[in-house]
Amino acid sequence: MGRRLLSRRMLVLHLAVLVIAPTCVRLGFWQLDRLEQRRAFNALVRSRAAAAAAPVARLVPAGAEV
């Protein structure tokens, strides 16, 4: 059994697991960070949508073509 664990195929498999597992963990943390960014952006959009509309005369300089 010990000899089988040290075969070339098993060593490659162990190496793959050692690379893939931390990558999956890192991607999980990236997704959580992305979720926070998305929630912050959605809150900003909601607050701007709830704000009172500004008059066009204040937004466009006098004499500008609309």
All heavy atoms as TSV, in Angstrom:
chain	resi	resn	atom	element	x	y	z
A	1	MET	N	N	0.836	-1.191	0.000
A	1	MET	CA	C	0.000	0.000	0.000
A	1	MET	C	C	0.882	1.256	0.000
A	1	MET	O	O	0.575	2.206	-0.694
A	1	MET	CB	C	-0.908	0.006	1.218
A	1	MET	CG	C	-1.709	1.269	1.313
A	1	MET	SD	S	-3.373	0.859	1.671
A	1	MET	CE	C	-4.110	2.426	1.763
A	2	GLY	N	N	1.955	1.268	0.807
A	2	GLY	CA	C	2.833	2.431	0.848
A	2	GLY	C	C	3.482	2.696	-0.492
A	2	GLY	O	O	3.685	3.827	-0.896
A	3	ARG	N	N	3.783	1.626	-1.206
A	3	ARG	CA	C	4.407	1.779	-2.528
A	3	ARG	C	C	3.425	2.391	-3.527
A	3	ARG	O	O	3.799	3.164	-4.393
A	3	ARG	CB	C	4.883	0.411	-2.989
A	3	ARG	CG	C	5.702	0.457	-4.221
A	3	ARG	CD	C	6.296	-0.933	-4.473
A	3	ARG	NE	N	7.031	-0.915	-5.704
A	3	ARG	CZ	C	8.341	-0.752	-5.782
A	3	ARG	NH1	N	9.039	-0.629	-4.684
A	3	ARG	NH2	N	8.939	-0.751	-6.948
A	4	ARG	N	N	2.154	2.037	-3.378
A	4	ARG	CA	C	1.135	2.569	-4.281
A	4	ARG	C	C	0.953	4.075	-4.067
A	4	ARG	O	O	0.720	4.822	-5.010
A	4	ARG	CB	C	-0.183	1.847	-4.043
A	4	ARG	CG	C	-1.258	2.310	-4.985
A	4	ARG	CD	C	-2.496	1.454	-4.889
A	4	ARG	NE	N	-3.476	1.975	-5.820
A	4	ARG	CZ	C	-4.746	2.099	-5.552
A	4	ARG	NH1	N	-5.212	1.703	-4.392
A	4	ARG	NH2	N	-5.564	2.588	-6.440
A	5	LEU	N	N	1.067	4.548	-2.813
A	5	LEU	CA	C	0.910	5.974	-2.524
A	5	LEU	C	C	2.047	6.807	-3.097
A	5	LEU	O	O	1.907	8.002	-3.288
A	5	LEU	CB	C	0.805	6.199	-1.014
A	5	LEU	CG	C	-0.477	5.743	-0.352
A	5	LEU	CD1	C	-0.400	5.973	1.154
A	5	LEU	CD2	C	-1.679	6.448	-0.929
A	6	LEU	N	N	3.173	6.176	-3.345
A	6	LEU	CA	C	4.325	6.901	-3.878
A	6	LEU	C	C	4.505	6.697	-5.376
A	6	LEU	O	O	5.517	7.093	-5.931
A	6	LEU	CB	C	5.598	6.472	-3.132
A	6	LEU	CG	C	5.637	6.865	-1.653
A	6	LEU	CD1	C	6.900	6.339	-1.012
A	6	LEU	CD2	C	5.540	8.368	-1.491
A	7	SER	N	N	3.530	6.098	-6.028
A	7	SER	CA	C	3.639	5.913	-7.474
A	7	SER	C	C	3.548	7.274	-8.162
A	7	SER	O	O	3.077	8.268	-7.598
A	7	SER	CB	C	2.534	4.992	-7.977
A	7	SER	OG	O	1.286	5.629	-7.888
A	8	ARG	N	N	4.016	7.319	-9.380
A	8	ARG	CA	C	4.027	8.586	-10.136
A	8	ARG	C	C	2.615	9.160	-10.274
A	8	ARG	O	O	2.402	10.350	-10.091
A	8	ARG	CB	C	4.636	8.349	-11.503
A	8	ARG	CG	C	4.679	9.610	-12.348
A	8	ARG	CD	C	5.358	9.351	-13.630
A	8	ARG	NE	N	6.735	8.976	-13.305
A	8	ARG	CZ	C	7.779	9.320	-14.004
A	8	ARG	NH1	N	7.611	10.016	-15.097
A	8	ARG	NH2	N	8.981	8.957	-13.650
A	9	ARG	N	N	1.676	8.304	-10.567
A	9	ARG	CA	C	0.292	8.761	-10.749
A	9	ARG	C	C	-0.262	9.386	-9.466
A	9	ARG	O	O	-0.901	10.429	-9.491
A	9	ARG	CB	C	-0.561	7.576	-11.182
A	9	ARG	CG	C	-1.987	7.938	-11.441
A	9	ARG	CD	C	-2.753	6.743	-11.933
A	9	ARG	NE	N	-4.144	7.089	-12.126
A	9	ARG	CZ	C	-5.097	6.208	-12.275
A	9	ARG	NH1	N	-4.815	4.927	-12.288
A	9	ARG	NH2	N	-6.332	6.586	-12.426
A	10	MET	N	N	-0.006	8.740	-8.347
A	10	MET	CA	C	-0.507	9.256	-7.067
A	10	MET	C	C	0.201	10.549	-6.667
A	10	MET	O	O	-0.417	11.456	-6.099
A	10	MET	CB	C	-0.363	8.195	-5.971
A	10	MET	CG	C	-1.300	7.017	-6.159
A	10	MET	SD	S	-3.031	7.464	-6.303
A	10	MET	CE	C	-3.377	7.928	-4.632
A	11	LEU	N	N	1.488	10.654	-6.963
A	11	LEU	CA	C	2.204	11.895	-6.654
A	11	LEU	C	C	1.649	13.060	-7.465
A	11	LEU	O	O	1.482	14.159	-6.947
A	11	LEU	CB	C	3.708	11.712	-6.913
A	11	LEU	CG	C	4.445	10.847	-5.902
A	11	LEU	CD1	C	5.881	10.659	-6.334
A	11	LEU	CD2	C	4.368	11.441	-4.514
A	12	VAL	N	N	1.349	12.807	-8.725
A	12	VAL	CA	C	0.748	13.852	-9.566
A	12	VAL	C	C	-0.626	14.217	-9.026
A	12	VAL	O	O	-0.999	15.397	-8.977
A	12	VAL	CB	C	0.674	13.386	-11.037
A	12	VAL	CG1	C	-0.164	14.329	-11.875
A	12	VAL	CG2	C	2.075	13.244	-11.624
A	13	LEU	N	N	-1.379	13.234	-8.611
A	13	LEU	CA	C	-2.710	13.480	-8.047
A	13	LEU	C	C	-2.617	14.312	-6.767
A	13	LEU	O	O	-3.377	15.267	-6.578
A	13	LEU	CB	C	-3.405	12.149	-7.776
A	13	LEU	CG	C	-4.913	12.163	-7.714
A	13	LEU	CD1	C	-5.478	12.610	-9.048
A	13	LEU	CD2	C	-5.421	10.784	-7.379
A	14	HIS	N	N	-1.677	13.959	-5.888
A	14	HIS	CA	C	-1.492	14.725	-4.654
A	14	HIS	C	C	-1.062	16.153	-4.962
A	14	HIS	O	O	-1.528	17.108	-4.323
A	14	HIS	CB	C	-0.451	14.041	-3.753
A	14	HIS	CG	C	-0.971	12.832	-3.062
A	14	HIS	ND1	N	-0.618	11.572	-3.429
A	14	HIS	CD2	C	-1.838	12.705	-2.026
A	14	HIS	CE1	C	-1.235	10.704	-2.649
A	14	HIS	NE2	N	-1.990	11.365	-1.785
A	15	LEU	N	N	-0.184	16.323	-5.928
A	15	LEU	CA	C	0.258	17.663	-6.312
A	15	LEU	C	C	-0.915	18.485	-6.850
A	15	LEU	O	O	-1.060	19.669	-6.519
A	15	LEU	CB	C	1.369	17.568	-7.355
A	15	LEU	CG	C	1.972	18.877	-7.805
A	15	LEU	CD1	C	2.633	19.587	-6.624
A	15	LEU	CD2	C	2.973	18.640	-8.914
A	16	ALA	N	N	-1.761	17.847	-7.643
A	16	ALA	CA	C	-2.930	18.546	-8.181
A	16	ALA	C	C	-3.859	18.996	-7.053
A	16	ALA	O	O	-4.370	20.120	-7.061
A	16	ALA	CB	C	-3.676	17.638	-9.153
A	17	VAL	N	N	-4.066	18.137	-6.080
A	17	VAL	CA	C	-4.926	18.495	-4.944
A	17	VAL	C	C	-4.312	19.652	-4.158
A	17	VAL	O	O	-5.016	20.577	-3.735
A	17	VAL	CB	C	-5.162	17.267	-4.036
A	17	VAL	CG1	C	-5.790	17.676	-2.718
A	17	VAL	CG2	C	-6.037	16.263	-4.757
A	18	LEU	N	N	-2.989	19.615	-3.980
A	18	LEU	CA	C	-2.312	20.684	-3.238
A	18	LEU	C	C	-2.380	22.030	-3.965
A	18	LEU	O	O	-2.270	23.080	-3.341
A	18	LEU	CB	C	-0.857	20.311	-2.967
A	18	LEU	CG	C	-0.652	19.218	-1.932
A	18	LEU	CD1	C	0.818	18.841	-1.850
A	18	LEU	CD2	C	-1.160	19.665	-0.572
A	19	VAL	N	N	-2.578	22.014	-5.252
A	19	VAL	CA	C	-2.705	23.259	-6.021
A	19	VAL	C	C	-4.168	23.685	-6.110
A	19	VAL	O	O	-4.495	24.863	-5.944
A	19	VAL	CB	C	-2.102	23.083	-7.433
A	19	VAL	CG1	C	-2.433	24.263	-8.324
A	19	VAL	CG2	C	-0.597	22.891	-7.339
A	20	ILE	N	N	-5.053	22.747	-6.361
A	20	ILE	CA	C	-6.467	23.072	-6.596
A	20	ILE	C	C	-7.185	23.494	-5.317
A	20	ILE	O	O	-7.987	24.436	-5.341
A	20	ILE	CB	C	-7.174	21.877	-7.270
A	20	ILE	CG1	C	-6.612	21.700	-8.677
A	20	ILE	CG2	C	-8.672	22.076	-7.313
A	20	ILE	CD1	C	-7.074	20.442	-9.377
A	21	ALA	N	N	-6.920	22.851	-4.204
A	21	ALA	CA	C	-7.633	23.171	-2.960
A	21	ALA	C	C	-7.411	24.619	-2.522
A	21	ALA	O	O	-8.390	25.341	-2.285
A	21	ALA	CB	C	-7.241	22.193	-1.861
A	22	PRO	N	N	-6.164	25.114	-2.429
A	22	PRO	CA	C	-5.987	26.516	-2.045
A	22	PRO	C	C	-6.565	27.486	-3.075
A	22	PRO	O	O	-7.056	28.564	-2.725
A	22	PRO	CB	C	-4.474	26.696	-1.946
A	22	PRO	CG	C	-3.913	25.338	-1.820
A	22	PRO	CD	C	-4.878	24.418	-2.492
A	23	THR	N	N	-6.531	27.079	-4.347
A	23	THR	CA	C	-7.116	27.928	-5.386
A	23	THR	C	C	-8.617	28.073	-5.171
A	23	THR	O	O	-9.167	29.175	-5.293
A	23	THR	CB	C	-6.824	27.333	-6.776
A	23	THR	OG1	O	-5.412	27.235	-6.946
A	23	THR	CG2	C	-7.387	28.207	-7.875
A	24	CYS	N	N	-9.280	26.994	-4.846
A	24	CYS	CA	C	-10.728	27.047	-4.588
A	24	CYS	C	C	-11.035	27.905	-3.359
A	24	CYS	O	O	-12.002	28.678	-3.364
A	24	CYS	CB	C	-11.286	25.652	-4.422
A	24	CYS	SG	S	-11.332	24.707	-5.960
A	25	VAL	N	N	-10.220	27.785	-2.331
A	25	VAL	CA	C	-10.422	28.602	-1.129
A	25	VAL	C	C	-10.249	30.073	-1.472
A	25	VAL	O	O	-11.051	30.927	-1.081
A	25	VAL	CB	C	-9.441	28.179	-0.008
A	25	VAL	CG1	C	-9.464	29.166	1.138
A	25	VAL	CG2	C	-9.787	26.788	0.480
A	26	ARG	N	N	-9.206	30.404	-2.231
A	26	ARG	CA	C	-8.952	31.804	-2.630
A	26	ARG	C	C	-10.106	32.344	-3.472
A	26	ARG	O	O	-10.531	33.478	-3.302
A	26	ARG	CB	C	-7.630	31.879	-3.405
A	26	ARG	CG	C	-7.303	33.245	-3.915
A	26	ARG	CD	C	-6.962	34.184	-2.761
A	26	ARG	NE	N	-6.741	35.511	-3.248
A	26	ARG	CZ	C	-7.537	36.541	-2.993
A	26	ARG	NH1	N	-8.589	36.385	-2.220
A	26	ARG	NH2	N	-7.282	37.715	-3.483
A	27	LEU	N	N	-10.608	31.549	-4.381
A	27	LEU	CA	C	-11.738	31.982	-5.204
A	27	LEU	C	C	-13.001	32.179	-4.368
A	27	LEU	O	O	-13.812	33.063	-4.657
A	27	LEU	CB	C	-11.996	30.974	-6.325
A	27	LEU	CG	C	-10.971	30.991	-7.456
A	27	LEU	CD1	C	-11.216	29.827	-8.404
A	27	LEU	CD2	C	-10.990	32.313	-8.196
A	28	GLY	N	N	-13.168	31.393	-3.316
A	28	GLY	CA	C	-14.302	31.586	-2.409
A	28	GLY	C	C	-14.225	32.930	-1.710
A	28	GLY	O	O	-15.223	33.649	-1.606
A	29	PHE	N	N	-13.020	33.292	-1.229
A	29	PHE	CA	C	-12.861	34.600	-0.597
A	29	PHE	C	C	-13.067	35.722	-1.612
A	29	PHE	O	O	-13.618	36.770	-1.291
A	29	PHE	CB	C	-11.483	34.724	0.062
A	29	PHE	CG	C	-11.392	33.988	1.360
A	29	PHE	CD1	C	-10.502	32.948	1.515
A	29	PHE	CD2	C	-12.203	34.326	2.434
A	29	PHE	CE1	C	-10.411	32.255	2.718
A	29	PHE	CE2	C	-12.134	33.651	3.638
A	29	PHE	CZ	C	-11.235	32.615	3.771
A	30	TRP	N	N	-12.634	35.507	-2.852
A	30	TRP	CA	C	-12.845	36.507	-3.899
A	30	TRP	C	C	-14.348	36.716	-4.136
A	30	TRP	O	O	-14.805	37.850	-4.290
A	30	TRP	CB	C	-12.176	36.069	-5.197
A	30	TRP	CG	C	-12.526	36.929	-6.357
A	30	TRP	CD1	C	-12.044	38.171	-6.646
A	30	TRP	CD2	C	-13.483	36.635	-7.378
A	30	TRP	NE1	N	-12.626	38.652	-7.782
A	30	TRP	CE2	C	-13.516	37.728	-8.264
A	30	TRP	CE3	C	-14.299	35.542	-7.632
A	30	TRP	CZ2	C	-14.329	37.759	-9.376
A	30	TRP	CZ3	C	-15.112	35.579	-8.750
A	30	TRP	CH2	C	-15.118	36.680	-9.602
A	31	GLN	N	N	-15.111	35.633	-4.142
A	31	GLN	CA	C	-16.554	35.759	-4.341
A	31	GLN	C	C	-17.212	36.522	-3.194
A	31	GLN	O	O	-18.118	37.330	-3.422
A	31	GLN	CB	C	-17.198	34.380	-4.480
A	31	GLN	CG	C	-16.947	33.735	-5.811
A	31	GLN	CD	C	-17.700	32.431	-5.956
A	31	GLN	OE1	O	-18.005	31.759	-4.978
A	31	GLN	NE2	N	-17.995	32.067	-7.184
A	32	LEU	N	N	-16.768	36.282	-1.976
A	32	LEU	CA	C	-17.324	37.017	-0.836
A	32	LEU	C	C	-16.989	38.509	-0.934
A	32	LEU	O	O	-17.825	39.364	-0.624
A	32	LEU	CB	C	-16.796	36.439	0.475
A	32	LEU	CG	C	-17.311	35.041	0.824
A	32	LEU	CD1	C	-16.601	34.520	2.057
A	32	LEU	CD2	C	-18.813	35.055	1.017
A	33	ASP	N	N	-15.776	38.830	-1.366
A	33	ASP	CA	C	-15.393	40.222	-1.556
A	33	ASP	C	C	-16.222	40.861	-2.662
A	33	ASP	O	O	-16.679	41.995	-2.547
A	33	ASP	CB	C	-13.905	40.306	-1.899
A	33	ASP	CG	C	-13.431	41.736	-2.008
A	33	ASP	OD1	O	-13.698	42.521	-1.069
A	33	ASP	OD2	O	-12.792	42.066	-3.028
A	34	ARG	N	N	-16.442	40.129	-3.734
A	34	ARG	CA	C	-17.258	40.627	-4.848
A	34	ARG	C	C	-18.697	40.864	-4.397
A	34	ARG	O	O	-19.343	41.818	-4.828
A	34	ARG	CB	C	-17.209	39.607	-5.985
A	34	ARG	CG	C	-17.943	40.019	-7.212
A	34	ARG	CD	C	-17.255	41.154	-7.927
A	34	ARG	NE	N	-18.030	41.522	-9.082
A	34	ARG	CZ	C	-18.776	42.605	-9.177
A	34	ARG	NH1	N	-18.806	43.470	-8.185
A	34	ARG	NH2	N	-19.467	42.868	-10.255
A	35	LEU	N	N	-19.203	40.004	-3.525
A	35	LEU	CA	C	-20.548	40.179	-2.982
A	35	LEU	C	C	-20.653	41.494	-2.216
A	35	LEU	O	O	-21.623	42.236	-2.376
A	35	LEU	CB	C	-20.910	39.004	-2.074
A	35	LEU	CG	C	-22.228	39.120	-1.309
A	35	LEU	CD1	C	-23.411	39.130	-2.264
A	35	LEU	CD2	C	-22.342	37.983	-0.306
A	36	GLU	N	N	-19.650	41.792	-1.394
A	36	GLU	CA	C	-19.664	43.050	-0.643
A	36	GLU	C	C	-19.622	44.249	-1.587
A	36	GLU	O	O	-20.317	45.252	-1.374
A	36	GLU	CB	C	-18.485	43.103	0.329
A	36	GLU	CG	C	-18.736	42.354	1.599
A	36	GLU	CD	C	-19.987	42.828	2.317
A	36	GLU	OE1	O	-20.171	44.056	2.501
A	36	GLU	OE2	O	-20.811	41.975	2.682
A	37	GLN	N	N	-18.816	44.179	-2.631
A	37	GLN	CA	C	-18.748	45.266	-3.606
A	37	GLN	C	C	-20.103	45.459	-4.283
A	37	GLN	O	O	-20.560	46.587	-4.475
A	37	GLN	CB	C	-17.691	44.979	-4.670
A	37	GLN	CG	C	-16.282	45.008	-4.173
A	37	GLN	CD	C	-15.295	44.554	-5.229
A	37	GLN	OE1	O	-15.658	44.262	-6.363
A	37	GLN	NE2	N	-14.036	44.497	-4.845
A	38	ARG	N	N	-20.724	44.354	-4.637
A	38	ARG	CA	C	-22.026	44.420	-5.314
A	38	ARG	C	C	-23.099	45.011	-4.387
A	38	ARG	O	O	-23.929	45.807	-4.821
A	38	ARG	CB	C	-22.415	43.010	-5.749
A	38	ARG	CG	C	-23.632	42.948	-6.579
A	38	ARG	CD	C	-23.388	43.544	-7.931
A	38	ARG	NE	N	-24.545	43.314	-8.760
A	38	ARG	CZ	C	-24.587	43.600	-10.017
A	38	ARG	NH1	N	-23.559	44.133	-10.599
A	38	ARG	NH2	N	-25.667	43.375	-10.700
A	39	ARG	N	N	-23.081	44.614	-3.120
A	39	ARG	CA	C	-24.054	45.159	-2.167
A	39	ARG	C	C	-23.851	46.659	-1.969
A	39	ARG	O	O	-24.821	47.413	-1.877
A	39	ARG	CB	C	-23.944	44.437	-0.830
A	39	ARG	CG	C	-24.545	43.065	-0.846
A	39	ARG	CD	C	-24.410	42.378	0.489
A	39	ARG	NE	N	-25.090	41.089	0.481
A	39	ARG	CZ	C	-24.977	40.187	1.425
A	39	ARG	NH1	N	-24.204	40.434	2.478
A	39	ARG	NH2	N	-25.619	39.046	1.338
A	40	ALA	N	N	-22.603	47.102	-1.920
A	40	ALA	CA	C	-22.317	48.530	-1.770
A	40	ALA	C	C	-22.801	49.299	-3.003
A	40	ALA	O	O	-23.393	50.374	-2.891
A	40	ALA	CB	C	-20.826	48.752	-1.554
A	41	PHE	N	N	-22.560	48.748	-4.182
A	41	PHE	CA	C	-23.015	49.394	-5.407
A	41	PHE	C	C	-24.540	49.454	-5.452
A	41	PHE	O	O	-25.121	50.490	-5.817
A	41	PHE	CB	C	-22.485	48.654	-6.631
A	41	PHE	CG	C	-22.983	49.214	-7.931
A	41	PHE	CD1	C	-22.479	50.411	-8.417
A	41	PHE	CD2	C	-23.956	48.561	-8.651
A	41	PHE	CE1	C	-22.946	50.934	-9.606
A	41	PHE	CE2	C	-24.426	49.070	-9.840
A	41	PHE	CZ	C	-23.919	50.271	-10.332
A	42	ASN	N	N	-25.210	48.365	-5.084
A	42	ASN	CA	C	-26.675	48.347	-5.080
A	42	ASN	C	C	-27.235	49.361	-4.085
A	42	ASN	O	O	-28.246	50.018	-4.361
A	42	ASN	CB	C	-27.192	46.945	-4.760
A	42	ASN	CG	C	-26.980	45.993	-5.918
A	42	ASN	OD1	O	-26.745	46.403	-7.046
A	42	ASN	ND2	N	-27.042	44.703	-5.631
A	43	ALA	N	N	-26.586	49.515	-2.936
A	43	ALA	CA	C	-27.044	50.501	-1.953
A	43	ALA	C	C	-26.883	51.909	-2.520
A	43	ALA	O	O	-27.756	52.766	-2.312
A	43	ALA	CB	C	-26.254	50.358	-0.656
A	44	LEU	N	N	-25.801	52.159	-3.227
A	44	LEU	CA	C	-25.593	53.468	-3.846
A	44	LEU	C	C	-26.668	53.751	-4.895
A	44	LEU	O	O	-27.225	54.850	-4.944
A	44	LEU	CB	C	-24.199	53.521	-4.491
A	44	LEU	CG	C	-23.839	54.795	-5.228
A	44	LEU	CD1	C	-23.761	55.964	-4.262
A	44	LEU	CD2	C	-22.532	54.614	-5.973
A	45	VAL	N	N	-26.977	52.768	-5.700
A	45	VAL	CA	C	-28.012	52.937	-6.731
A	45	VAL	C	C	-29.360	53.197	-6.081
A	45	VAL	O	O	-30.112	54.085	-6.506
A	45	VAL	CB	C	-28.071	51.698	-7.652
A	45	VAL	CG1	C	-29.294	51.730	-8.545
A	45	VAL	CG2	C	-26.804	51.602	-8.484
A	46	ARG	N	N	-29.679	52.438	-5.011
A	46	ARG	CA	C	-30.955	52.654	-4.317
A	46	ARG	C	C	-31.050	54.046	-3.725
A	46	ARG	O	O	-32.088	54.704	-3.802
A	46	ARG	CB	C	-31.141	51.616	-3.214
A	46	ARG	CG	C	-31.872	50.388	-3.674
A	46	ARG	CD	C	-32.228	49.478	-2.502
A	46	ARG	NE	N	-31.530	48.215	-2.696
A	46	ARG	CZ	C	-30.442	47.823	-2.048
A	46	ARG	NH1	N	-29.921	48.573	-1.104
A	46	ARG	NH2	N	-29.873	46.682	-2.316
A	47	SER	N	N	-29.952	54.534	-3.126
A	47	SER	CA	C	-29.988	55.863	-2.509
A	47	SER	C	C	-30.136	56.952	-3.570
A	47	SER	O	O	-30.823	57.940	-3.358
A	47	SER	CB	C	-28.735	56.109	-1.675
A	47	SER	OG	O	-27.594	56.234	-2.502
A	48	ARG	N	N	-29.482	56.769	-4.705
A	48	ARG	CA	C	-29.616	57.765	-5.774
A	48	ARG	C	C	-30.992	57.716	-6.424
A	48	ARG	O	O	-31.506	58.738	-6.852
A	48	ARG	CB	C	-28.526	57.556	-6.822
A	48	ARG	CG	C	-27.167	57.970	-6.300
A	48	ARG	CD	C	-26.117	57.862	-7.354
A	48	ARG	NE	N	-24.826	58.287	-6.826
A	48	ARG	CZ	C	-23.698	58.186	-7.482
A	48	ARG	NH1	N	-23.680	57.670	-8.693
A	48	ARG	NH2	N	-22.573	58.595	-6.941
A	49	ALA	N	N	-31.587	56.539	-6.499
A	49	ALA	CA	C	-32.925	56.428	-7.077
A	49	ALA	C	C	-33.964	57.056	-6.151
A	49	ALA	O	O	-34.976	57.597	-6.615
A	49	ALA	CB	C	-33.272	54.963	-7.335
A	50	ALA	N	N	-33.714	57.028	-4.840
A	50	ALA	CA	C	-34.664	57.592	-3.886
A	50	ALA	C	C	-34.482	59.097	-3.720
A	50	ALA	O	O	-35.360	59.764	-3.164
A	50	ALA	CB	C	-34.494	56.913	-2.534
A	51	ALA	N	N	-33.372	59.646	-4.202
A	51	ALA	CA	C	-33.120	61.086	-4.058
A	51	ALA	C	C	-34.076	61.880	-4.944
A	51	ALA	O	O	-34.578	61.390	-5.953
A	51	ALA	CB	C	-31.675	61.402	-4.433
A	52	ALA	N	N	-34.324	63.104	-4.526
A	52	ALA	CA	C	-35.208	63.977	-5.299
A	52	ALA	C	C	-34.529	64.344	-6.624
A	52	ALA	O	O	-33.313	64.483	-6.701
A	52	ALA	CB	C	-35.504	65.245	-4.511
A	53	ALA	N	N	-35.341	64.499	-7.648
A	53	ALA	CA	C	-34.817	64.855	-8.964
A	53	ALA	C	C	-34.360	66.307	-8.969
A	53	ALA	O	O	-34.990	67.176	-8.370
A	53	ALA	CB	C	-35.889	64.640	-10.018
A	54	ALA	N	N	-33.245	66.568	-9.626
A	54	ALA	CA	C	-32.733	67.933	-9.735
A	54	ALA	C	C	-33.332	68.586	-10.973
A	54	ALA	O	O	-33.519	67.940	-12.001
A	54	ALA	CB	C	-31.209	67.910	-9.845
A	55	PRO	N	N	-33.620	69.884	-10.892
A	55	PRO	CA	C	-34.165	70.560	-12.071
A	55	PRO	C	C	-33.128	70.611	-13.199
A	55	PRO	O	O	-31.934	70.754	-12.960
A	55	PRO	CB	C	-34.495	71.963	-11.573
A	55	PRO	CG	C	-33.909	72.081	-10.212
A	55	PRO	CD	C	-33.512	70.748	-9.752
A	56	VAL	N	N	-33.601	70.504	-14.419
A	56	VAL	CA	C	-32.709	70.488	-15.576
A	56	VAL	C	C	-31.936	71.800	-15.679
A	56	VAL	O	O	-30.764	71.814	-16.050
A	56	VAL	CB	C	-33.508	70.226	-16.873
A	56	VAL	CG1	C	-32.630	70.339	-18.103
A	56	VAL	CG2	C	-34.154	68.855	-16.819
A	57	ALA	N	N	-32.556	72.900	-15.321
A	57	ALA	CA	C	-31.892	74.203	-15.427
A	57	ALA	C	C	-30.644	74.256	-14.546
A	57	ALA	O	O	-29.682	74.946	-14.876
A	57	ALA	CB	C	-32.866	75.307	-15.030
A	58	ARG	N	N	-30.632	73.551	-13.472
A	58	ARG	CA	C	-29.465	73.543	-12.597
A	58	ARG	C	C	-28.355	72.626	-13.121
A	58	ARG	O	O	-27.191	72.824	-12.887
A	58	ARG	CB	C	-29.884	73.089	-11.193
A	58	ARG	CG	C	-28.788	73.353	-10.161
A	58	ARG	CD	C	-29.217	72.947	-8.799
A	58	ARG	NE	N	-28.843	71.539	-8.633
A	58	ARG	CZ	C	-29.279	70.739	-7.695
A	58	ARG	NH1	N	-30.158	71.178	-6.814
A	58	ARG	NH2	N	-28.891	69.490	-7.600
A	59	LEU	N	N	-28.749	71.593	-13.880
A	59	LEU	CA	C	-27.788	70.627	-14.381
A	59	LEU	C	C	-27.135	71.064	-15.698
A	59	LEU	O	O	-25.994	70.746	-15.966
A	59	LEU	CB	C	-28.451	69.265	-14.571
A	59	LEU	CG	C	-29.013	68.624	-13.302
A	59	LEU	CD1	C	-29.737	67.331	-13.650
A	59	LEU	CD2	C	-27.915	68.369	-12.304
A	60	VAL	N	N	-27.898	71.784	-16.518
A	60	VAL	CA	C	-27.391	72.216	-17.835
A	60	VAL	C	C	-27.068	73.692	-17.763
A	60	VAL	O	O	-27.901	74.503	-17.356
A	60	VAL	CB	C	-28.454	71.947	-18.923
A	60	VAL	CG1	C	-27.963	72.395	-20.290
A	60	VAL	CG2	C	-28.829	70.482	-18.951
A	61	PRO	N	N	-25.861	74.081	-18.170
A	61	PRO	CA	C	-25.507	75.506	-18.131
A	61	PRO	C	C	-26.396	76.328	-19.070
A	61	PRO	O	O	-26.875	75.821	-20.091
A	61	PRO	CB	C	-24.056	75.536	-18.597
A	61	PRO	CG	C	-23.628	74.141	-18.845
A	61	PRO	CD	C	-24.785	73.245	-18.637
A	62	ALA	N	N	-26.587	77.585	-18.728
A	62	ALA	CA	C	-27.425	78.468	-19.542
A	62	ALA	C	C	-26.803	78.618	-20.924
A	62	ALA	O	O	-25.611	78.760	-21.080
A	62	ALA	CB	C	-27.556	79.828	-18.861
A	63	GLY	N	N	-27.628	78.570	-21.949
A	63	GLY	CA	C	-27.166	78.733	-23.327
A	63	GLY	C	C	-26.730	77.448	-23.976
A	63	GLY	O	O	-26.404	77.437	-25.170
A	64	ALA	N	N	-26.689	76.361	-23.278
A	64	ALA	CA	C	-26.286	75.088	-23.874
A	64	ALA	C	C	-27.458	74.485	-24.635
A	64	ALA	O	O	-28.610	74.642	-24.275
A	64	ALA	CB	C	-25.832	74.118	-22.797
A	65	GLU	N	N	-27.150	73.829	-25.756
A	65	GLU	CA	C	-28.194	73.185	-26.522
A	65	GLU	C	C	-28.511	71.830	-25.932
A	65	GLU	O	O	-27.626	71.070	-25.600
A	65	GLU	CB	C	-27.743	73.014	-27.971
A	65	GLU	CG	C	-27.596	74.325	-28.696
A	65	GLU	CD	C	-27.260	74.100	-30.162
A	65	GLU	OE1	O	-27.665	73.064	-30.708
A	65	GLU	OE2	O	-26.599	74.971	-30.733
A	66	VAL	N	N	-29.788	71.544	-25.799
A	66	VAL	CA	C	-30.210	70.290	-25.207
A	66	VAL	C	C	-30.682	69.342	-26.258
A	66	VAL	O	O	-31.235	69.594	-27.200
A	66	VAL	CB	C	-31.334	70.515	-24.167
A	66	VAL	CG1	C	-31.771	69.207	-23.552
A	66	VAL	CG2	C	-30.862	71.483	-23.133
